[in-house]
Amino acid sequence: MNLELPSEKHKDSFLAALKEYDGPQALAVTEQTFSAYLQQSLDYSQGINLKPGLVPATEFWMVDEDGFAGRVSLRHELTDSLLRVGGHIGYTVRPTKRRRGYATRALQLALAEASRLGLEKVLITCDDDNLASRRVIEKNGGILENRLYREEGGVAICRYWVKTGVES
């Protein structure tokens, strides 16, 4: 498994994977909107045409022998909101590809990309009850800074800092 920028090359497996997701992980991309999605991904990585409140971010696709296996978003900077919840890196693995080590490897590769951007350390957050994600972050050197409790109730957010390898 490696990381690649979104492209036409894995369009079919990407669109098929979207049908496996539900809830907040789902993307509303169709055959008709795929080209616009690719352009938006490229624009956002360059800080172009950002919607209000968004920061430059590079999306990578996890790709294996079958094509699209998941995605990683690397935000180049943090807003106050992202500093609280969201962080620099978010990832999701295609449901049929889970429990194969993809997230651990993808985060490792994303940390190398963050290093290339000059980020010394990155913030990664996850729900306190998401044990799989917590293990992925910790396997990649994540140090738990704290847990933030949501005002509206629900699950706490774990905030981890991970060094990327860049030395200042």
KEKE-3310 file (N, C-alpha, C; in steps of 0.2 Angstrom, whole numbers, plus 5000, padded with zeros to 4 digits):
npx = (5004:5003:5004:4995:4992:4975:4968:4963:4966:4963:4949:4937:4938:4938:4926:4918:4921:4916:4903:4903:4904:4896:4887:4898:4909:4907:4907:4901:4902:4901:4900:4898:4903:4916:4928:4927:4929:4942:4949:4946:4952:4966:4966:4964:4975:4985:4980:4971:4955:4949:4936:4927:4935:4942:4958:4974:4976:4982:4976:4978:4977:4976:4983:4982:4985:4972:4967:4959:4960:4958:4959:4969:4970:4980:4982:4989:4991:4985:4969:4961:4950:4953:4964:4959:4950:4951:4964:4980:4980:4969:4961:4954:4949:4944:4930:4930:4943:4948:4957:4969:4981:4982:4979:4989:5001:4998:4997:5010:5016:5010:5015:5028:5026:5021:5033:5040:5033:5038:5034:5036:5030:5014:4997:4985:4969:4956:4941:4938:4933:4937:4946:4954:4959:4966:4976:4983:4988:4996:5005:5012:5020:5013:5009:4999:4991:4980:4963:4948:4933:4917:4906:4893:4890:4893:4906:4923:4937:4952:4968:4983:5000:5012:5029:5037:5049:5056:5069:5072)
npy = (4994:5011:5029:5040:5054:5060:5054:5051:5038:5029:5030:5021:5012:5020:5027:5015:5012:5022:5019:5010:5017:5026:5039:5052:5050:5048:5053:5064:5061:5059:5050:5060:5071:5069:5074:5088:5086:5081:5092:5101:5095:5097:5111:5114:5109:5118:5129:5136:5143:5140:5136:5146:5146:5135:5127:5126:5110:5094:5080:5063:5047:5030:5017:5001:4985:4983:4995:5010:5012:5019:5035:5050:5065:5079:5093:5108:5118:5125:5130:5139:5131:5118:5116:5112:5102:5090:5093:5090:5079:5068:5052:5039:5022:5012:5002:4988:4986:4987:4983:4978:4984:4996:5009:5012:5011:5021:5032:5033:5036:5048:5056:5057:5065:5077:5081:5084:5096:5104:5103:5101:5093:5086:5087:5075:5070:5060:5051:5047:5034:5027:5015:5008:5018:5026:5016:5016:5029:5029:5019:5025:5034:5044:5055:5057:5072:5077:5075:5081:5087:5086:5100:5098:5086:5068:5058:5060:5069:5063:5071:5070:5072:5071:5068:5072:5070:5081:5092:5107)
npz = (5000:4996:4996:4985:4975:4972:4957:4940:4937:4947:4948:4946:4956:4967:4966:4968:4981:4988:4990:5000:5012:5025:5034:5042:5035:5022:5005:4994:4979:4962:4947:4938:4944:4947:4941:4945:4958:4958:4954:4964:4975:4970:4970:4983:4989:4985:4991:4984:4980:4992:5003:5015:5031:5029:5027:5018:5011:5008:4999:5000:4992:4998:4991:4984:4977:4972:4969:4975:4992:5003:5012:5015:5023:5024:5033:5030:5040:5055:5061:5075:5078:5072:5080:5091:5089:5076:5070:5061:5053:5045:5042:5033:5031:5018:5021:5017:5018:5030:5046:5041:5043:5035:5039:5049:5041:5032:5039:5044:5031:5029:5039:5034:5023:5029:5036:5025:5021:5031:5044:5061:5071:5072:5075:5079:5080:5088:5092:5109:5111:5100:5098:5089:5080:5090:5093:5081:5080:5091:5088:5079:5086:5093:5106:5119:5123:5129:5134:5127:5132:5125:5124:5121:5125:5124:5116:5122:5115:5110:5110:5101:5099:5086:5082:5067:5061:5057:5061:5070)
capx = (5000:5006:5000:4995:4987:4969:4968:4958:4969:4959:4942:4932:4939:4936:4918:4915:4922:4911:4896:4904:4904:4890:4889:4902:4915:4904:4908:4895:4906:4898:4903:4897:4906:4923:4933:4927:4932:4949:4951:4945:4958:4972:4966:4965:4982:4988:4977:4967:4948:4947:4930:4928:4936:4947:4966:4977:4976:4983:4973:4981:4973:4979:4982:4985:4984:4965:4966:4958:4959:4956:4961:4972:4970:4985:4981:4996:4991:4979:4965:4959:4945:4957:4969:4955:4947:4953:4971:4983:4980:4963:4961:4949:4951:4938:4927:4932:4951:4950:4960:4975:4987:4983:4979:4995:5006:4996:4999:5017:5018:5008:5020:5034:5024:5021:5040:5042:5030:5042:5030:5040:5025:5007:4991:4980:4963:4951:4936:4941:4931:4939:4952:4958:4962:4971:4982:4986:4992:5001:5010:5016:5023:5008:5009:4992:4992:4974:4956:4943:4926:4912:4901:4886:4890:4895:4913:4928:4941:4959:4973:4989:5005:5017:5034:5037:5056:5060:5072:5072)
capy = (5000:5017:5035:5044:5060:5058:5054:5047:5031:5024:5032:5016:5009:5026:5027:5009:5012:5027:5016:5006:5022:5030:5044:5058:5048:5047:5059:5065:5062:5054:5050:5067:5077:5067:5079:5093:5083:5081:5099:5104:5092:5100:5118:5115:5107:5124:5135:5140:5143:5137:5138:5150:5142:5129:5128:5122:5103:5089:5073:5057:5040:5024:5013:4994:4981:4983:5002:5014:5008:5024:5042:5054:5072:5082:5100:5112:5123:5124:5136:5138:5125:5112:5115:5109:5095:5089:5092:5091:5073:5064:5047:5034:5016:5009:4997:4981:4985:4988:4978:4975:4988:5001:5015:5013:5013:5027:5038:5033:5039:5055:5060:5059:5071:5082:5083:5088:5102:5107:5103:5097:5089:5087:5086:5071:5069:5055:5050:5043:5027:5024:5012:5006:5024:5027:5012:5018:5035:5027:5015:5030:5039:5049:5056:5060:5078:5078:5074:5087:5084:5091:5103:5095:5079:5063:5055:5064:5069:5063:5075:5067:5076:5066:5071:5070:5069:5087:5095:5114)
capz = (5000:4996:4995:4979:4974:4968:4950:4936:4937:4952:4948:4947:4963:4972:4966:4971:4988:4991:4991:5006:5017:5027:5040:5041:5031:5015:5001:4989:4973:4957:4940:4934:4948:4949:4938:4949:4964:4957:4953:4970:4978:4968:4972:4991:4991:4984:4994:4980:4980:4999:5006:5022:5037:5027:5026:5013:5013:5003:5000:4997:4992:5000:4985:4984:4970:4969:4968:4981:4999:5009:5010:5021:5022:5028:5033:5031:5045:5060:5064:5082:5078:5071:5085:5097:5086:5069:5069:5054:5048:5046:5038:5034:5027:5015:5025:5016:5018:5037:5050:5038:5044:5031:5043:5052:5036:5028:5044:5043:5025:5029:5043:5030:5019:5034:5037:5018:5022:5036:5050:5065:5074:5069:5079:5076:5085:5087:5097:5114:5110:5093:5100:5083:5078:5095:5092:5075:5081:5096:5084:5075:5090:5095:5113:5121:5126:5133:5131:5127:5133:5121:5128:5119:5127:5119:5117:5123:5109:5112:5106:5101:5095:5083:5078:5060:5060:5055:5067:5069)
cpx = (5004:5001:5001:4991:4981:4970:4963:4960:4965:4952:4937:4932:4937:4929:4915:4916:4918:4905:4897:4903:4897:4892:4894:4908:4913:4906:4903:4899:4902:4902:4904:4902:4914:4928:4933:4930:4940:4952:4951:4951:4964:4972:4967:4972:4987:4985:4973:4959:4945:4940:4931:4930:4941:4954:4968:4978:4978:4980:4977:4976:4978:4977:4985:4984:4977:4963:4965:4956:4957:4959:4964:4972:4975:4984:4988:4997:4985:4975:4964:4955:4949:4962:4965:4953:4948:4960:4974:4981:4973:4964:4955:4951:4944:4936:4930:4939:4953:4953:4966:4981:4987:4983:4986:5001:5004:4998:5007:5020:5016:5012:5026:5032:5023:5028:5042:5039:5034:5039:5034:5036:5018:5002:4987:4975:4959:4946:4939:4939:4933:4946:4957:4962:4968:4977:4986:4991:4997:5007:5015:5020:5019:5008:5003:4994:4986:4968:4952:4936:4921:4907:4894:4885:4893:4902:4918:4933:4948:4964:4980:4994:5010:5022:5035:5044:5060:5063:5073:5079)
cpy = (5006:5023:5038:5049:5057:5059:5050:5039:5026:5026:5027:5013:5014:5026:5021:5009:5017:5024:5012:5011:5024:5035:5049:5056:5048:5054:5059:5066:5056:5054:5057:5072:5075:5071:5085:5092:5083:5088:5102:5102:5096:5107:5118:5113:5114:5130:5139:5138:5139:5140:5142:5145:5136:5132:5124:5115:5098:5082:5068:5051:5035:5020:5006:4991:4981:4990:5006:5010:5013:5031:5045:5061:5075:5090:5103:5116:5122:5130:5134:5132:5119:5111:5111:5102:5095:5088:5093:5085:5070:5058:5042:5028:5013:5003:4990:4980:4986:4982:4974:4979:4994:5008:5017:5015:5019:5033:5039:5037:5047:5059:5062:5065:5077:5085:5086:5095:5107:5107:5098:5092:5091:5084:5081:5069:5063:5054:5045:5035:5023:5021:5010:5013:5026:5023:5014:5024:5033:5023:5020:5035:5044:5049:5060:5066:5079:5075:5080:5084:5089:5094:5100:5088:5074:5061:5061:5064:5068:5067:5072:5072:5070:5070:5068:5068:5075:5090:5102:5116)
cpz = (5000:4995:4988:4979:4970:4961:4946:4936:4941:4953:4949:4954:4968:4972:4969:4979:4992:4993:4998:5013:5019:5033:5037:5036:5024:5012:4996:4982:4968:4951:4937:4938:4950:4947:4942:4956:4964:4957:4960:4975:4977:4971:4979:4993:4990:4987:4990:4981:4987:5001:5013:5027:5036:5027:5021:5015:5007:5004:4997:4997:4994:4994:4986:4977:4968:4968:4975:4987:5005:5007:5016:5019:5027:5027:5034:5037:5049:5061:5071:5082:5077:5076:5091:5094:5079:5068:5062:5050:5050:5041:5039:5029:5024:5019:5024:5016:5025:5040:5046:5038:5039:5034:5046:5047:5033:5033:5044:5037:5025:5034:5039:5025:5023:5035:5030:5018:5027:5043:5055:5069:5071:5075:5076:5082:5083:5093:5102:5114:5104:5095:5094:5081:5083:5094:5086:5076:5086:5093:5080:5079:5093:5103:5115:5125:5131:5130:5132:5128:5129:5125:5127:5121:5122:5121:5118:5116:5112:5107:5106:5097:5093:5080:5071:5057:5058:5062:5065:5071)
residu = (MET:ASN:LEU:GLU:LEU:PRO:SER:GLU:LYS:HIS:LYS:ASP:SER:PHE:LEU:ALA:ALA:LEU:LYS:GLU:TYR:ASP:GLY:PRO:GLN:ALA:LEU:ALA:VAL:THR:GLU:GLN:THR:PHE:SER:ALA:TYR:LEU:GLN:GLN:SER:LEU:ASP:TYR:SER:GLN:GLY:ILE:ASN:LEU:LYS:PRO:GLY:LEU:VAL:PRO:ALA:THR:GLU:PHE:TRP:MET:VAL:ASP:GLU:ASP:GLY:PHE:ALA:GLY:ARG:VAL:SER:LEU:ARG:HIS:GLU:LEU:THR:ASP:SER:LEU:LEU:ARG:VAL:GLY:GLY:HIS:ILE:GLY:TYR:THR:VAL:ARG:PRO:THR:LYS:ARG:ARG:ARG:GLY:TYR:ALA:THR:ARG:ALA:LEU:GLN:LEU:ALA:LEU:ALA:GLU:ALA:SER:ARG:LEU:GLY:LEU:GLU:LYS:VAL:LEU:ILE:THR:CYS:ASP:ASP:ASP:ASN:LEU:ALA:SER:ARG:ARG:VAL:ILE:GLU:LYS:ASN:GLY:GLY:ILE:LEU:GLU:ASN:ARG:LEU:TYR:ARG:GLU:GLU:GLY:GLY:VAL:ALA:ILE:CYS:ARG:TYR:TRP:VAL:LYS:THR:GLY:VAL:GLU:SER)
# end
